């Protein structure tokens, strides 16, 4: 079979896989995509298609393998994690399928790592997928935002728990040293027949124990507040930092031609079903949206000051 015939055969297998996929027969779809890969192992689309099937079947490690291979192939084609066109019009029509595959590969790799609780790696790939989702107006935006938040909270929780454990160990160690010094002093006084000074030694020891315990208690309380943040912070956020659709603080705000500001992901989800401004009901299209940098910077400053920062 010639190379041209193999490529044609691979495309036929992909088409058959797509049919099986749309009928939710993911196992059969994977078989067809695997045949396509055998015929043409250089096409990243076949790997991302099979990765999606693995992901829907909860085969996270296999999803990771296929997505990683797709990203490697795309990198050979000049597409990598740093590929970030400002608009989809910057991508030649012939290359848009490859850019779309890069989006899928980064997203499903991130989600498979998320499912494996590999938070830091998941954040890396989900953040790589985010600008691609923006430029393709892909509805995965909100999933990425929520997933990255969860990853950051989990990472922060792990750091908090590790530091809390280390402080507890240090506290125990210092308490042991105080106790050891107290016992040694008592033994020395006994040998010198100065047992009448025992009460003074005991009082000093108990005072040191109380001071040490108080210091660690204050540090623990401070770290707890830093970690969990102010529970009333969101309630105290100024109205101009709150998205009118989700009622959450802005993360990626965009402004419309009429001056309305919305969270990009939620607005794109709305525009998928209605090409109108949610507030004014006037016509609105994704191409009309412009990043609201001033509001984004203000929201980031508010979150940094009041909420639990990501590590």
Beta strands, then each sheet from edge to edge (+ up, - down):
strand 1: 253-255
strand 2: 261-263
strand 3: 290-291
sheet 1: 2+ 1- 3+
end
